[in-house]
Amino acid sequence: MSNLWKKETLCVQGGYAPKVGEPRISPIVQSTTYKYEDPDHLAEIFDLKASGHMYSRISNPTISALEEKISLLEKGVGALATASGQSATLISILNICSSGDHILSTSTLYGGTFTLFSSSLKKFGIHVTFVDPNLSVEEILTYGTENTKAIFAETISNPSLNILDFEKFSKIAKTLDVPFIVDNTFPTPILCNPFDHGANIVIHSATKYIDGHGCSLGGIVVDGGNFDWSNGKFPQLTEPDPSYHGISYVKEFKELAYITKARVHLLRDLGTTLSPFNGFLLNLGLDTLSVRMERHSENALALATFLSSHPKVGWVNYPNLPGGPSYGLSKKYLPLGGSGILTFGIKGGRVTAKEFIKNLTLAALVVHLGDVRTSVIHPASTTHRQLSDEELEASGVSSDLIRVSVGIEHIEDLINDFDKALNKLK
């Protein structure tokens, strides 16, 4: 029945179906371990021949309910929850890449992802080439190599708000015969389903809109079940795994090969496990996700419209703002709303931008986004300060850029707060 429900219903009731006398709400199973009576049954679980929870580092009933709900919302075949969005990104790559492999990524990325790709993955022997997303298909393909194992991009880039041209990058991935991995954190599955547009793997920082309240870290990897891993490029999934008695994930689990390996191999070995308590809170956040994303998008467009006509504002960027650089792609891929993030620059540059932030009273300066509360940040001096001037430019982060995560407060209060802060500037 859940496969027939609309997203609004899935947010509230997907992923958990209580039996008679069981809790109406998916409970917190705060247990590391589970009781069994037959050693042979438990052995079959360890051999991946039977389903069940062997240890909470690998799976847990509370987390399973969250994973199932998000998988349904994204139209995937399975999902894996992790301790953070960063660990979800890492697992999505390590699950199919080894030393000597290569990734093509758009240059417009969240600063933490850029550092992970440019620095930490390099220590694993995995190399990443960053490409301008505005280049043609032919130009981007020239950066591919025989060792390229994935295409990586963000649906809405953070913080440049570049909208992903799914058609272009899906074509590139198909030409190279590699999976297309998409970070869908900003729009969430409420506003965009990347699998509908050619993606193969979707990841989320659940810390943001999925949680929605600034209280829980978490990440999600979702498998679309729509990539042929047996094309000869991914021995990790096709050749026998000695840690599971020679099992071949593709042969044994078919369309679930990728997500199964991510769980029983990487989550087991790396231990980037989401706690049951955080899983419960993230699932609670999902209950209102569809309602919140509608309000976030509505408020962000209204605030962007106001800022675009203010005499002290030099420029404004919001996906659904008419005339913006990504407006056409936004209408194509984000018809239900452009999410809650906007960026703008104040006349006067970096110094004036910082002064403006100090003048705000309702909006807060925090290192976060996707909260029900409005927040602002100056990326060039915070989240992206580790980047060089050239890297900042490639990421679409100018020195005057202010990122606003627009909350669900009354729009008149938000506009008044921004108006007063701007008018205090000399």
Summary of the structure (lengths in Angstrom):
residues: 426
radius of gyration: 21.9
end to end distance: 59.9
largest distance: 75.7
contacts: 1482
relative contact order: 0.13
helix: 42%
strand: 14%
